[in-house]
Amino acid sequence: MSEERIQKEYMERLIKNLPVLRASVRITQRELAEKIGITRQSMMAIETRKRPLQWSTYLALVLVFQQTEDSALLLDNLKLFSDEFLK
């Protein structure tokens, strides 16, 4: 499978689980959007699949969710990030 296809798969899984991840860290769409440097409207559009998730935004979201134990465990258990992407 191509790297682009693998990235797309991971991004789709993250989008699907964004509400659960946000709940695990008790953060609103607005607060999360501010942390990663996008608008709340953009975050809402990503969650509702009206706007595609960019790879840079995916990585920013992963970094935010890796900061707390609960959401980091969710990232791992739901296979939403691979250490292979760091290479």
N, C-alpha and C positions, 0 to 999 in steps of 0.2 A: 504494500500500500504506500502511496506517495506521502511525503511529509505534509504537503498541503491538505490532503484528505484526512490525515491523522489529526492535524491541528483543528480542522473543521469539526471533526467528531468530538474533540474535547471541548470546543467552544459551545457546541450544541448541548452537551451534557451540563455545562456550567450554566447556560441560560435557563435550562429546564429546572435547575436547582437553586437559582438565585434567591427566590423568596425564602427557601429553607435556610440557606446560608446567612441571609440577612437576619432572619429570626434568631439564629444561633448566636449572633453577636449583638442582638437587640439594636439594630441600626435601621434607620429609615432610608428610603430611596434617595432622599435629598442629602442626608449625611454621607451615604456611600458615594454618591455622585461627587460631592465636594472633596472627599478624600482622594478620588482618582482624577479629579480635574475635568469633569464633564457636568452638564446641566442635569437637573432632575428630570426634565423632559426627555433628554437623551437616554437616561437610565430607564425611564418608564418605557420608552420606545424599544429599547433593547429587550427588556423583560417581556414585552408583549409581542416581540418579533416583528415590529414595524420598522426597525432599523437593524442592519446587520452588526454583529459584534466584531470589532476590529481586533487583530491579534494583540496590539499594544494595550488595548483596553482589557482584554482577557488577562494578560500578564499583570496589569495593575490590580485587577480584582483578586487574582490569586495571591498577590503579595499582601493585600489587606486581610484576606481570610486566613493566611498562614500565621498571622500575628496572635491569634487566640487559639488555645488548645482545642476547644470544642469545634470550631470551624475548620481548623487544620485536620482534625480527625475526620470530619465530614469530607473534606477534599480528598483525603486518602481513601476512605471507605467507599466513596461514590466514584472513585477513579476519575477525578476532575482535573488532575494535573500529573504529569510524569517528570521525574528528574531528568529524563532524556532531553527535555527541552532546554536544560541548562547548558548542554554541551554545544 
